[in-house]
Amino acid sequence: MNASVYCTAKTVEQAESIVLQLKQSGFTNNDVSVLLPDKRGTMDFAHEHNTKAPEGATAGGIAGLGVGAALGWLAGIGVLAIPGIGPFIAAGPIMTALSAAAVGTAAGGIIGALVGMGIPEFEAKRYDAKIREGNILISVHTEDGKQRDIAKNVFKDNYADDIASATEARAK
């Protein structure tokens, strides 16, 4: 049965470590989603001011988002502004869910997207609060119990918080 496993990380470095270990464990960049507040206007992210042509535009674009290579590996990374809530950096399937939710009401933006992905409403509200506090939400799509265990172990090995899983919503 398809399910997603979720956690929160306190720092970008912790999130990077989790994503790298998920990648090394065999998850694809389409299996992993990350959502973090866009703090580029604050001192939370360091900005590079150099021009090294060999790294190319992709590396520069990723650094410009304030994330490193591990998060840059994720599919569809970009900035998303949810009216009334603020800007976020999102990647993976959560980007699509949030893009759709951003069209709806601001109050239900993140919560609505998470519920739409199969997270129970009470957990979605908890994750929403954690994200607004500056934490980073990471989710992993899994196909079976073995993959769920691997993802949970990666989260535990990296001292992630709020680890949970939920059966994914299915389109009818």
C-alpha positions as CSV (number, residue, x, y, z in Angstrom):
1,M,0.0,0.0,0.0
2,N,1.3,3.4,-1.0
3,A,2.0,5.7,2.0
4,S,4.0,8.8,2.7
5,V,6.4,9.2,5.7
6,Y,6.8,12.7,7.1
7,C,9.2,14.5,9.4
8,T,10.4,18.0,10.3
9,A,14.0,19.2,10.3
10,K,15.2,22.2,12.3
11,T,17.9,23.3,9.8
12,V,18.7,23.3,6.1
13,E,21.8,21.3,6.9
14,Q,19.8,18.6,8.7
15,A,17.3,18.5,5.8
16,E,20.2,18.2,3.3
17,S,21.6,15.2,5.3
18,I,18.2,13.5,5.3
19,V,17.6,14.0,1.6
20,L,21.1,12.8,0.7
21,Q,20.6,9.6,2.8
22,L,17.2,9.1,1.2
23,K,18.8,9.3,-2.2
24,Q,21.6,6.9,-1.2
25,S,18.8,4.5,0.1
26,G,17.3,4.3,-3.4
27,F,14.5,6.9,-3.3
28,T,14.1,8.9,-6.5
29,N,13.9,12.7,-6.7
30,N,10.2,12.3,-7.5
31,D,9.6,10.3,-4.2
32,V,10.9,13.1,-1.9
33,S,9.2,16.4,-1.1
34,V,10.6,19.3,0.9
35,L,8.9,22.5,2.1
36,L,10.8,25.3,3.9
37,P,10.2,28.9,4.6
38,D,12.0,31.2,2.1
39,K,14.3,33.2,4.4
40,R,16.5,34.7,1.8
41,G,15.6,38.1,3.1
42,T,17.2,37.2,6.5
43,M,20.6,36.2,7.6
44,D,19.6,32.5,7.8
45,F,21.0,31.8,4.3
46,A,24.5,32.7,3.2
47,H,24.7,34.2,-0.3
48,E,27.7,33.5,-2.6
49,H,29.0,36.4,-4.6
50,N,31.4,34.8,-7.0
51,T,31.4,33.7,-10.6
52,K,32.8,30.3,-11.3
53,A,31.7,29.3,-14.8
54,P,32.3,25.6,-14.4
55,E,29.5,25.2,-11.9
56,G,27.0,26.5,-14.4
57,A,23.6,28.2,-14.1
58,T,21.9,25.3,-12.2
59,A,24.3,25.4,-9.3
60,G,23.9,29.2,-9.2
61,G,20.2,28.9,-9.2
62,I,20.2,26.4,-6.4
63,A,22.6,28.5,-4.3
64,G,20.3,31.5,-5.1
65,L,17.5,29.6,-3.4
66,G,19.6,29.1,-0.3
67,V,19.8,25.4,-0.6
68,G,22.6,23.0,-1.4
69,A,23.1,20.2,-3.9
70,A,21.1,17.6,-2.0
71,L,17.9,19.7,-2.0
72,G,18.7,20.9,-5.5
73,W,18.5,17.2,-6.6
74,L,14.8,17.2,-5.9
75,A,12.3,17.5,-8.8
76,G,10.6,20.8,-9.4
77,I,12.4,23.0,-6.8
78,G,11.2,26.5,-6.8
79,V,9.8,29.4,-4.8
80,L,6.0,29.6,-4.1
81,A,4.2,32.4,-2.4
82,I,1.1,31.6,-0.5
83,P,-1.0,34.7,0.0
84,G,-1.3,35.7,3.6
85,I,1.3,33.2,4.7
86,G,4.5,34.1,2.8
87,P,7.1,32.7,0.5
88,F,8.3,29.1,0.6
89,I,10.8,26.9,-1.2
90,A,9.2,23.7,-2.3
91,A,10.3,20.6,-4.2
92,G,8.8,17.4,-5.3
93,P,5.1,16.4,-5.3
94,I,4.3,18.9,-2.5
95,M,5.1,21.7,-5.0
96,T,2.2,20.7,-7.2
97,A,-0.2,20.3,-4.2
98,L,0.8,23.7,-2.8
99,S,0.5,25.4,-6.2
100,A,-3.1,24.2,-6.4
101,A,-3.8,25.2,-2.8
102,A,-2.3,28.7,-3.3
103,V,-5.3,29.4,-5.6
104,G,-7.7,28.7,-2.7
105,T,-7.9,30.4,0.6
106,A,-4.7,31.5,2.3
107,A,-5.7,30.1,5.7
108,G,-6.1,26.6,4.3
109,G,-3.1,26.8,1.9
110,I,-0.6,24.5,3.6
111,I,-3.1,22.5,5.6
112,G,-5.3,21.9,2.6
113,A,-2.4,20.8,0.5
114,L,-1.2,18.4,3.2
115,V,-4.7,16.9,3.7
116,G,-5.0,16.6,0.0
117,M,-1.8,14.5,0.0
118,G,-3.4,12.1,2.6
119,I,-2.1,13.6,5.9
120,P,-4.8,13.5,8.6
121,E,-6.1,17.1,9.3
122,F,-4.8,17.1,12.9
123,E,-1.3,16.2,11.7
124,A,-1.5,18.7,8.8
125,K,-2.3,21.5,11.4
126,R,0.7,20.4,13.5
127,Y,3.0,20.4,10.4
128,D,1.6,23.8,9.4
129,A,2.5,25.3,12.8
130,K,6.0,23.7,12.6
131,I,6.6,25.2,9.2
132,R,5.5,28.6,10.2
133,E,8.0,28.4,13.1
134,G,10.8,27.9,10.6
135,N,11.0,24.1,10.5
136,I,11.4,22.2,7.3
137,L,8.8,19.5,6.2
138,I,10.2,16.4,4.4
139,S,7.9,13.7,3.0
140,V,8.8,10.5,1.2
141,H,6.5,8.5,-1.1
142,T,6.8,4.8,-0.3
143,E,5.4,1.7,-2.1
144,D,5.5,-0.8,0.7
145,G,6.4,-1.4,4.4
146,K,10.0,-2.0,3.7
147,Q,10.4,1.4,2.1
148,R,8.5,3.0,4.9
149,D,10.8,1.4,7.5
150,I,13.9,2.7,5.5
151,A,12.5,6.2,5.4
152,K,11.6,6.2,9.1
153,N,15.1,4.9,9.9
154,V,16.7,7.7,7.8
155,F,14.7,10.3,9.7
156,K,15.6,8.7,13.1
157,D,19.3,8.5,12.2
158,N,19.3,12.2,11.4
159,Y,17.4,13.2,14.6
160,A,14.3,14.4,12.7
161,D,11.2,15.5,14.7
162,D,7.5,14.7,14.2
163,I,8.0,11.5,12.3
164,A,4.7,10.0,11.1
165,S,3.2,8.2,8.1
166,A,-0.1,8.3,6.3
167,T,-1.8,6.4,3.5
168,E,-1.7,8.4,0.4
169,A,-4.9,9.8,-1.1
170,R,-5.9,8.0,-4.4
171,A,-7.6,9.6,-7.4
172,K,-10.9,8.0,-8.3
